[in-house]
Amino acid sequence: MAVKQISIFVENKEGKLVTITDSIANAGIDIRAMSVADTQDFGIFRLIVTDPEKAKEALESSGCFVSITKVVGVSIPDEPGSLAKVVNILARYNINIEYMYAFITVSKKFASVVLRVADNEQAEKILEENGIRLLTEKDIEAI
Amino acid sequence: MYRKYYQPELETMPVEEIKKLQDEKLVKQVKHIYDNVKYYRDLMDKSGVKPEDIKGVDDLHKLPFLKKDDLREAYPYGLLAVDMKDCVRIHSTSGTTGKRVVAFYTQKDVDMWEECCARAIVAAGGNEDDVCQVCYGYGLFTGGAGLHGGSHKVGCLTLPMSSGNTQRQIQFMMDLDATILCCTPSYAAYLGESLKEGGYKPEDNKLKAGIFGAEPWTEEMRRDIEKALGIKAYDIYGLTELSGPGVAFECESQSGMHINEDHFIAEIIDPNTGEVLPLGTKGELVFTSLDKEAFPMLRYRTRDICVLTREKCSCGRTFLKMTKPMGRSDDMMIIRGVNVFPSQIETVLLNNGYAPNYQIILDRVNNSDTFDINVEMSTEDFSDTPKVITTKEKKLQDAMKAMLGINPKIHLVAPKTIPRSEGKAVRLIDNRRRYGITT
């Protein structure tokens, strides 16, 4: 069920980000969501894209250091309290969120949230049982 | 025909006979030098030594040392001992530590050198049915020419690849069933990585042995290369000043390198006092050539720190053995007042599961040295959270501190991002030189 996230190692040097965005653009891949974690020396660029395998291949052939991480994606109504509900469920079951990021789509009244937890299956099971809709790879492509 | 030695009568000569041979040759070599090289004559006259004072190896200590600075001062013809018309070739050092040194060779000098390399190849199991891939650089550098000549003498099919163009190296290695690989250890490690990336397993190639030298490497690196290529890795030692690779070579016991004592006398000295030290003591390696015509050397200080031993070797060779150089005064860095050798850094990396792909960057900020080491990660080291990487950096930093006594800043970087020179690895960027600081 989990969604594939592309993680890219980026040294804090000029031109590094251009290589990444260009190779994704040239491969005709759409970015659905992104987040960046940074330290003084390097950053980790995380992307949700339409075709993760193809994106990985394109990035690697332009010399990027890439890995695919599985993350949990949920779809929630774009209204106050939605995210709070998800976070509360996870807190209740003592599931730690390492990081998360969200994106909304204009046409539909839903927001998507990407969650990184230690155990995807466990988190997905709990969220589903509590009425939260999970995102699939197909959903990402269809957005 | 299988051969265990290239020149058995010399390589297994009884120790007393080696001494006798050296005595005779040394007397001639000293006379040749004194008669033909003004620079040496002046040096000897200044020390009050006459050629007739040297009756054998026991008198060697009376002769003055020759240093790298002498070679630079005498550049280019000052140490040439024959007419230019008798010379057939030159080779040159890389000149990274100062002015280049140019060495001259007569045909006899080239033959002697190539025979030394042939001994090394046979000691690594090489014979006429072998295919010897030489990917040391060809040209002024002695690596390519030496092993190439040695391979010819043994009768191997020689692949004169020179350095670089890794894809072509791999193609020839696989298509022509190379059995012996000659290159720098860092390039051997790189070839191993590249083969793995190309989907080859160690057993897919026909290589059985590698002869690696021209830069410092560790036992850990040896094991890694042996595993990655599915071979036995042999060390080889030499200097352009003395001929090139093959001054000393490793045998099947892989426990130090046999010095070709019929051509060279080795001594160990205290680098500070110049005093000759007994066998088994660590010190600076000093060589005297015995057969060289064009560019003979008397008591040349190599600046390599090692130990000499003479023990019965399981291979049957009687030549004494030198350990792998433990450091080199030219390689030694002084960082925040502490002596640091690149070999120490390599050991820490290998012990902590990293490939020895690193670069040291030294600089000076607010009058104090900064010490950074970039280290390449492997795919398994990468994660989507920075904390995992910074934790690994901290762990490696602690291990470095324990080995070196000072704390470097470790930066894990993406694979294959540290520039590789496919001849000698460039491991150090010392920006302190901008401030006139040299160590």
HADDOCK unambig.tbl for C-alpha pairs under 7 A between the chains (distance, minus, plus):
assign (segid A and resid 7 and name CA) (segid B and resid 384 and name CA) 5.54 0.50 0.50
assign (segid A and resid 37 and name CA) (segid B and resid 386 and name CA) 6.94 0.50 0.50
assign (segid A and resid 44 and name CA) (segid B and resid 384 and name CA) 6.54 0.50 0.50
assign (segid A and resid 44 and name CA) (segid B and resid 386 and name CA) 6.89 0.50 0.50
assign (segid A and resid 65 and name CA) (segid B and resid 414 and name CA) 5.97 0.50 0.50
assign (segid A and resid 69 and name CA) (segid B and resid 384 and name CA) 6.99 0.50 0.50
